[in-house]
Amino acid sequence: MDEVLGYVLGGSLQEGLTVRLQIPPQDIQEGAFVVMDAPGWRFFGVVTDVALRTTHPRYVENETPDLNPVLTRMLRRSTLYVTATVLPVRMMELPPDPNQDPEGYQRFLDEVHRGARDLPRPIPVKTIPPHFAPVRLADQGDVDEIFGKEKEGKTFVIGYTREQGHAVRLRLDEFIKRSAGVFGATGTGKSFLTRILLAGIMHHDVASVLLFDMHNEYAYDRQDPDRGVLIEGFKTHFPGRVRVVGLGPAATIQGRAPDYNLMIPSSEITPEDIELLTHELDLTDTAPVVLHALHQEFGSAWFERFRAMRPGAQEEYEDDNGRVRTRPAPDSVEAWAKEAGIHQGSAAALHRKLRRLFSKEYIVPHPPVNAVQQIIDDLLQGLHVVLSFGRYETDLDYLLVTNILTRKVREAWVQMTEEHRSRGEAGEPRPLVVVVEEAHKLLNRDMAVQTIFSTIAREMRKYYVTLLIVDQRPSQIYDEVMSQLGTRICGWLGDEDDIRAVLAGLANRDALRGMLARLEPREEALVMGWGVPLPIVVRTRRYDRRFWKDLMGEAGFGPGPGVDDINEVLFG
C-alpha cells in the first residue's frame, strides 16, 4: 500500500478537510492530487493549502535552547505539526474486499452481471470521509480512474502530476463539446499548449479545426528565435489532413505556397461587419446611418458601388443665366448622399475611412474560386484548415476576415443541424472547433455583442461548433463569454484581475486562486472545468520531437473496461 501522508482530523464539504500530515511540509505541494479511503468509499481531492501548527503557541515564541536534544525532539513532535487543507471533489463506491469478504464481493459481481447495479465510477462528492481516514498521494491507477485510462475512449495526455509524474489525460470527446480557453501571461507557453491540444484533436479525429493563424506560426515548420530549435507545424505531420489557406492573391506563408488562397467577395461584407471596425477605422457616430442607407439602396453590391464613387468629384454646368457653375458629379459620393438624403460630409468621411478596406487586395467583386465554400467543404470532410494571414497582420484584417468567415461557417452548421433534426435529410454535422488567438480583440465588452464569436460561445454548442480562445488578458474578455467556457487551461498569470476572470463562475474559486497564482512561469498549468473531473496542476508536455513521436506512434483505441476487468478497475 502507498505511504500514508496523514489522517483526516476534521473539516467540511464547503471549507475543505483538515489533514494532519506525518511528513515534512516540503514533501507535499499545493495542488497535489490525493486519495482518502473510508469503509465502502474512496474520496479524491486536491491540496489547496499547507500550514504549520502548534498545540502550545508559547513554545514557538519562547523555545528553550538548553534542553537535552532528545527531549527537544520529543517536545517538538508532540507540540509542532503540519496540516494540509484538502478540497474533496470526487467520490467512488468500493465493493467488498475479495480477500476479506469473498461472498460479498461475489454478490456484487452478480449484481453487475444482472444489471442491477453499475460498475462503480467517480461521482461528484456529496459527503466526506470520517475522522482519521488515511490520506495518500494518488498513484497512476487513481489518476486513470479520474482522468481516463490509456487507449480508453478519446483520451489524450495533457501533462503529468507534479509529485510523481503520473500521466493526466484529457477526454477530448468531452473537451470539444463546450467552448474552452487557454490563458497565460506572455511567455508562459500558451501557443505551445494550444499546439499540443490541437495536435491531439487532429490525431484522434474528434473534430475538425478552423484555426485563424494571425502570425503564421502553426502551418509550417519554423525556427524558434528564443530557443534556437525547430518548431514543427501541423502540415508536416498531417500533410493529407491539413489545408493551409493564404489570405489574398499569390499569398505565401514563410516562403511556401498555400494549398489555396482566400479572396473575400465584396458582396459578403455587411454594414455590421464595418461597424465592427469602428475603433480600428475611427468611424464617427454617423457612420452606421450612412452604411445602412447604402445597403438599403444597393443591397449586397453596396461595397462595390460605394468604392466606385469619387469623393469630391465636380462637374461644370451652365445655369439659367448662362454662367458656368460646378456641382457634384453624378458618380460622386456627394451626389449620392444628396439624393439619398444623407449628410454629404458624413458620407465623404466614411468613404475616406473605408479607403483602408477599398485597397485590400483580398476583397474582390468576383473571386476566381469560392474559397469560403471550399473551406466549409474541407471542414465537413474531416479536414483541418489553417488560415494564415500572411502579410495582412493588422487588427483590421484579423477582425474583418475572421468575423465574415466564421459567420458563413455558422450559417452552414446551423442549416445542417436543423435539417438533420427536423427531416433527417443530412447526417449529424461533424463537430467543429474554431481557434481564435488574441481573443480579447474580438470578445471584449464593446465587441462581443457585435461579433459572431459571442454567439458561438453562447449558443453554438447545440449546433456542434465550439470555440477555443487563446489569450494573455482574460480580464479584457466579456464576462458573459468567459462564463460559457467549459474547460480552462491556464498558465501563470501575474495580474489579479486576470486571475479573477479565469476563475469566474467556477465552484471553489477561492481555493483555486492560490494554486493559479503560484504556478511556475513555464511548463505548468492549472486544468479545470468541463473537460476534467477535478481541477489539477500539471507539468505540461513539451512540444518537441519526442511529443510527436509519442503521439503519432500511439496505437488505436480499445474498448473501455468491462465486467471481466473489474478487479483491475477497482483494485489496480
RARA-V324125 format. One record per residue. N is the residue number from 1. RES is the residue in one small letter. PSI is psi in radians with two decimals (* if undefined). Layout:
N;RES;PSI + N;RES;PSI
This chain:
1;m;2.51 + 2;d;2.72 + 3;e;2.34 + 4;v;2.19 + 5;l;-0.56 + 6;g;-2.91 + 7;y;2.56 + 8;v;2.22 + 9;l;-0.52 + 10;g;-2.89 + 11;g;-2.99 + 12;s;2.97 + 13;l;-0.66 + 14;q;-0.76 + 15;e;-0.13 + 16;g;2.94 + 17;l;2.49 + 18;t;2.16 + 19;v;2.18 + 20;r;2.10 + 21;l;2.59 + 22;q;0.21 + 23;i;2.80 + 24;p;2.64 + 25;p;-0.51 + 26;q;-0.12 + 27;d;0.02 + 28;i;2.59 + 29;q;2.71 + 30;e;2.38 + 31;g;-0.06 + 32;a;2.46 + 33;f;2.05 + 34;v;2.84 + 35;v;2.41 + 36;m;2.18 + 37;d;2.39 + 38;a;2.84 + 39;p;2.04 + 40;g;-0.10 + 41;w;2.66 + 42;r;2.32 + 43;f;2.45 + 44;f;2.35 + 45;g;3.10 + 46;v;2.35 + 47;v;2.15 + 48;t;-0.17 + 49;d;2.64 + 50;v;2.35 + 51;a;2.58 + 52;l;2.33 + 53;r;2.82 + 54;t;2.55 + 55;t;-0.35 + 56;h;1.68 + 57;p;-0.53 + 58;r;-0.49 + 59;y;-0.68 + 60;v;-0.67 + 61;e;-0.57 + 62;n;1.04 + 63;e;2.33 + 64;t;2.00 + 65;p;-0.16 + 66;d;0.02 + 67;l;2.73 + 68;n;2.36 + 69;p;-0.66 + 70;v;-0.77 + 71;l;-0.65 + 72;t;-0.78 + 73;r;-0.72 + 74;m;-0.70 + 75;l;-0.70 + 76;r;-0.71 + 77;r;-0.53 + 78;s;-0.37 + 79;t;-0.41 + 80;l;2.35 + 81;y;3.01 + 82;v;2.43 + 83;t;2.71 + 84;a;2.47 + 85;t;2.18 + 86;v;2.22 + 87;l;1.90 + 88;p;2.34 + 89;v;-0.70 + 90;r;2.71 + 91;m;2.68 + 92;m;2.31 + 93;e;2.47 + 94;l;2.47 + 95;p;2.98 + 96;p;2.57 + 97;d;2.17 + 98;p;-0.40 + 99;n;-0.63 + 100;q;-0.50 + 101;d;1.22 + 102;p;-0.63 + 103;e;-0.77 + 104;g;-0.65 + 105;y;-0.70 + 106;q;-0.69 + 107;r;-0.67 + 108;f;-0.79 + 109;l;-0.72 + 110;d;-0.71 + 111;e;-0.65 + 112;v;-0.76 + 113;h;-0.68 + 114;r;-0.16 + 115;g;0.20 + 116;a;-0.35 + 117;r;2.73 + 118;d;2.81 + 119;l;2.43 + 120;p;2.42 + 121;r;2.70 + 122;p;2.37 + 123;i;2.82 + 124;p;2.45 + 125;v;2.37 + 126;k;-0.12 + 127;t;-2.97 + 128;i;2.77 + 129;p;2.82 + 130;p;3.04 + 131;h;2.50 + 132;f;0.29 + 133;a;2.31 + 134;p;2.55 + 135;v;2.35 + 136;r;2.81 + 137;l;2.49 + 138;a;2.40 + 139;d;-3.10 + 140;q;-0.59 + 141;g;-0.70 + 142;d;-0.75 + 143;v;-0.74 + 144;d;-0.63 + 145;e;-0.64 + 146;i;-0.79 + 147;f;-0.01 + 148;g;2.57 + 149;k;2.83 + 150;e;2.32 + 151;k;0.28 + 152;e;1.96 + 153;g;-2.78 + 154;k;1.15 + 155;t;2.65 + 156;f;2.28 + 157;v;2.05 + 158;i;-0.42 + 159;g;-2.84 + 160;y;2.61 + 161;t;2.62 + 162;r;-0.82 + 163;e;-0.86 + 164;q;0.01 + 165;g;0.51 + 166;h;2.48 + 167;a;2.28 + 168;v;2.17 + 169;r;2.54 + 170;l;2.34 + 171;r;1.69 + 172;l;-0.63 + 173;d;-0.47 + 174;e;-0.66 + 175;f;-0.73 + 176;i;-0.12 + 177;k;-0.31 + 178;r;2.73 + 179;s;2.65 + 180;a;2.92 + 181;g;2.52 + 182;v;2.10 + 183;f;2.80 + 184;g;2.65 + 185;a;2.86 + 186;t;2.30 + 187;g;0.04 + 188;t;-0.06 + 189;g;0.51 + 190;k;-0.77 + 191;s;-0.65 + 192;f;-0.69 + 193;l;-0.72 + 194;t;-0.75 + 195;r;-0.75 + 196;i;-0.80 + 197;l;-0.82 + 198;l;-0.62 + 199;a;-0.70 + 200;g;-0.76 + 201;i;-0.76 + 202;m;-0.78 + 203;h;-0.73 + 204;h;-0.02 + 205;d;0.82 + 206;v;-0.25 + 207;a;2.84 + 208;s;2.69 + 209;v;2.25 + 210;l;1.92 + 211;l;2.08 + 212;f;1.80 + 213;d;1.50 + 214;m;-0.62 + 215;h;0.30 + 216;n;0.86 + 217;e;-0.36 + 218;y;-0.41 + 219;a;-0.96 + 220;y;2.87 + 221;d;2.52 + 222;r;2.76 + 223;q;2.30 + 224;d;1.98 + 225;p;-0.45 + 226;d;-0.72 + 227;r;-0.19 + 228;g;0.51 + 229;v;2.85 + 230;l;2.21 + 231;i;2.03 + 232;e;2.39 + 233;g;2.95 + 234;f;-0.55 + 235;k;-0.50 + 236;t;-0.71 + 237;h;-0.35 + 238;f;1.04 + 239;p;-0.57 + 240;g;-0.12 + 241;r;-0.13 + 242;v;2.22 + 243;r;2.15 + 244;v;2.16 + 245;v;2.23 + 246;g;2.46 + 247;l;2.15 + 248;g;2.87 + 249;p;2.48 + 250;a;0.55 + 251;a;2.53 + 252;t;2.58 + 253;i;1.95 + 254;q;0.72 + 255;g;0.07 + 256;r;2.57 + 257;a;2.34 + 258;p;3.06 + 259;d;-0.65 + 260;y;2.98 + 261;n;2.58 + 262;l;2.13 + 263;m;2.29 + 264;i;2.08 + 265;p;2.29 + 266;s;-0.43 + 267;s;-0.26 + 268;e;-0.18 + 269;i;2.20 + 270;t;2.81 + 271;p;-0.61 + 272;e;-0.60 + 273;d;-0.67 + 274;i;-0.69 + 275;e;-0.53 + 276;l;-0.43 + 277;l;0.32 + 278;t;-0.80 + 279;h;-0.78 + 280;e;-0.64 + 281;l;-0.08 + 282;d;0.88 + 283;l;2.66 + 284;t;3.02 + 285;d;-0.36 + 286;t;-0.14 + 287;a;-0.78 + 288;p;-0.61 + 289;v;-0.79 + 290;v;-0.75 + 291;l;-0.80 + 292;h;-0.48 + 293;a;-0.71 + 294;l;-0.81 + 295;h;-0.63 + 296;q;-0.62 + 297;e;-0.72 + 298;f;-0.11 + 299;g;-2.47 + 300;s;-0.20 + 301;a;0.15 + 302;w;-0.69 + 303;f;-0.81 + 304;e;-0.72 + 305;r;-0.69 + 306;f;-0.68 + 307;r;-0.62 + 308;a;-0.29 + 309;m;2.61 + 310;r;1.90 + 311;p;2.34 + 312;g;0.05 + 313;a;2.37 + 314;q;2.72 + 315;e;2.65 + 316;e;2.60 + 317;y;2.83 + 318;e;2.29 + 319;d;-3.04 + 320;d;-0.37 + 321;n;0.10 + 322;g;0.11 + 323;r;2.50 + 324;v;2.18 + 325;r;3.02 + 326;t;2.64 + 327;r;2.86 + 328;p;2.35 + 329;a;2.65 + 330;p;-0.50 + 331;d;0.32 + 332;s;2.80 + 333;v;-0.71 + 334;e;-0.66 + 335;a;-0.75 + 336;w;-0.78 + 337;a;-0.73 + 338;k;-0.73 + 339;e;-0.61 + 340;a;-0.09 + 341;g;0.52 + 342;i;2.52 + 343;h;2.17 + 344;q;-0.68 + 345;g;-0.66 + 346;s;-0.73 + 347;a;-0.74 + 348;a;-0.67 + 349;a;-0.71 + 350;l;-0.75 + 351;h;-0.70 + 352;r;-0.71 + 353;k;-0.57 + 354;l;-0.04 + 355;r;-0.52 + 356;r;-0.54 + 357;l;-0.64 + 358;f;-0.51 + 359;s;-0.04 + 360;k;2.17 + 361;e;-0.34 + 362;y;-0.04 + 363;i;1.97 + 364;v;2.74 + 365;p;-0.78 + 366;h;1.64 + 367;p;2.55 + 368;p;-0.51 + 369;v;2.48 + 370;n;1.41 + 371;a;-0.49 + 372;v;-0.82 + 373;q;-0.59 + 374;q;-0.70 + 375;i;-0.80 + 376;i;-0.77 + 377;d;-0.74 + 378;d;-0.77 + 379;l;-0.69 + 380;l;-0.49 + 381;q;0.12 + 382;g;0.18 + 383;l;2.94 + 384;h;2.40 + 385;v;2.19 + 386;v;1.92 + 387;l;1.88 + 388;s;2.34 + 389;f;-0.11 + 390;g;-2.22 + 391;r;-0.11 + 392;y;1.37 + 393;e;0.26 + 394;t;2.81 + 395;d;-0.57 + 396;l;-0.83 + 397;d;-0.77 + 398;y;-0.82 + 399;l;-0.78 + 400;l;-0.90 + 401;v;-0.77 + 402;t;-0.68 + 403;n;-0.77 + 404;i;-0.85 + 405;l;-0.73 + 406;t;-0.59 + 407;r;-0.73 + 408;k;-0.68 + 409;v;-0.76 + 410;r;-0.80 + 411;e;-0.70 + 412;a;-0.76 + 413;w;-0.63 + 414;v;-0.79 + 415;q;-0.79 + 416;m;-0.72 + 417;t;-0.77 + 418;e;-0.68 + 419;e;-0.68 + 420;h;-0.70 + 421;r;-0.54 + 422;s;-0.79 + 423;r;-0.14 + 424;g;0.37 + 425;e;-0.43 + 426;a;2.69 + 427;g;2.97 + 428;e;2.25 + 429;p;2.56 + 430;r;2.34 + 431;p;2.53 + 432;l;2.34 + 433;v;2.12 + 434;v;2.12 + 435;v;2.17 + 436;v;2.03 + 437;e;2.83 + 438;e;0.93 + 439;a;-0.41 + 440;h;-0.33 + 441;k;-0.46 + 442;l;-0.38 + 443;l;0.43 + 444;n;3.04 + 445;r;-0.66 + 446;d;-0.60 + 447;m;-0.47 + 448;a;-0.67 + 449;v;-0.25 + 450;q;-0.47 + 451;t;2.77 + 452;i;-0.33 + 453;f;-0.60 + 454;s;-0.70 + 455;t;-0.72 + 456;i;-0.78 + 457;a;-0.63 + 458;r;-0.70 + 459;e;-0.36 + 460;m;-0.12 + 461;r;-0.65 + 462;k;-0.16 + 463;y;0.30 + 464;y;0.36 + 465;v;2.27 + 466;t;2.84 + 467;l;2.58 + 468;l;1.84 + 469;i;2.45 + 470;v;2.18 + 471;d;2.66 + 472;q;-0.16 + 473;r;1.25 + 474;p;-0.39 + 475;s;-0.32 + 476;q;-0.08 + 477;i;2.42 + 478;y;2.29 + 479;d;-0.51 + 480;e;-0.61 + 481;v;-0.77 + 482;m;-0.64 + 483;s;-0.32 + 484;q;-0.11 + 485;l;2.19 + 486;g;-0.96 + 487;t;2.38 + 488;r;2.19 + 489;i;2.01 + 490;c;2.20 + 491;g;-2.92 + 492;w;2.39 + 493;l;2.32 + 494;g;-0.26 + 495;d;2.29 + 496;e;-0.62 + 497;d;-0.66 + 498;d;-0.71 + 499;i;-0.78 + 500;r;-0.68 + 501;a;-0.72 + 502;v;-0.62 + 503;l;-0.08 + 504;a;2.31 + 505;g;-0.07 + 506;l;2.53 + 507;a;2.61 + 508;n;0.58 + 509;r;-0.49 + 510;d;-0.67 + 511;a;-0.56 + 512;l;-0.35 + 513;r;-0.80 + 514;g;-0.68 + 515;m;-0.69 + 516;l;-0.69 + 517;a;-0.41 + 518;r;0.42 + 519;l;2.71 + 520;e;2.59 + 521;p;-0.40 + 522;r;2.63 + 523;e;0.48 + 524;e;2.53 + 525;a;2.62 + 526;l;2.10 + 527;v;2.21 + 528;m;2.77 + 529;g;-2.69 + 530;w;-0.72 + 531;g;-0.20 + 532;v;2.50 + 533;p;-0.44 + 534;l;2.66 + 535;p;2.43 + 536;i;2.48 + 537;v;2.26 + 538;v;2.64 + 539;r;1.99 + 540;t;2.67 + 541;r;2.64 + 542;r;2.42 + 543;y;1.61 + 544;d;-2.99 + 545;r;-0.56 + 546;r;-0.67 + 547;f;-0.85 + 548;w;-0.64 + 549;k;-0.78 + 550;d;-0.72 + 551;l;-0.91 + 552;m;-0.32 + 553;g;-0.06 + 554;e;2.51 + 555;a;3.14 + 556;g;-3.06 + 557;f;2.42 + 558;g;3.03 + 559;p;2.80 + 560;g;3.04 + 561;p;2.44 + 562;g;-2.98 + 563;v;-0.61 + 564;d;-0.35 + 565;d;0.27 + 566;i;-0.64 + 567;n;-0.75 + 568;e;-0.67 + 569;v;-0.75 + 570;l;-0.55 + 571;f;0.01 + 572;g;*
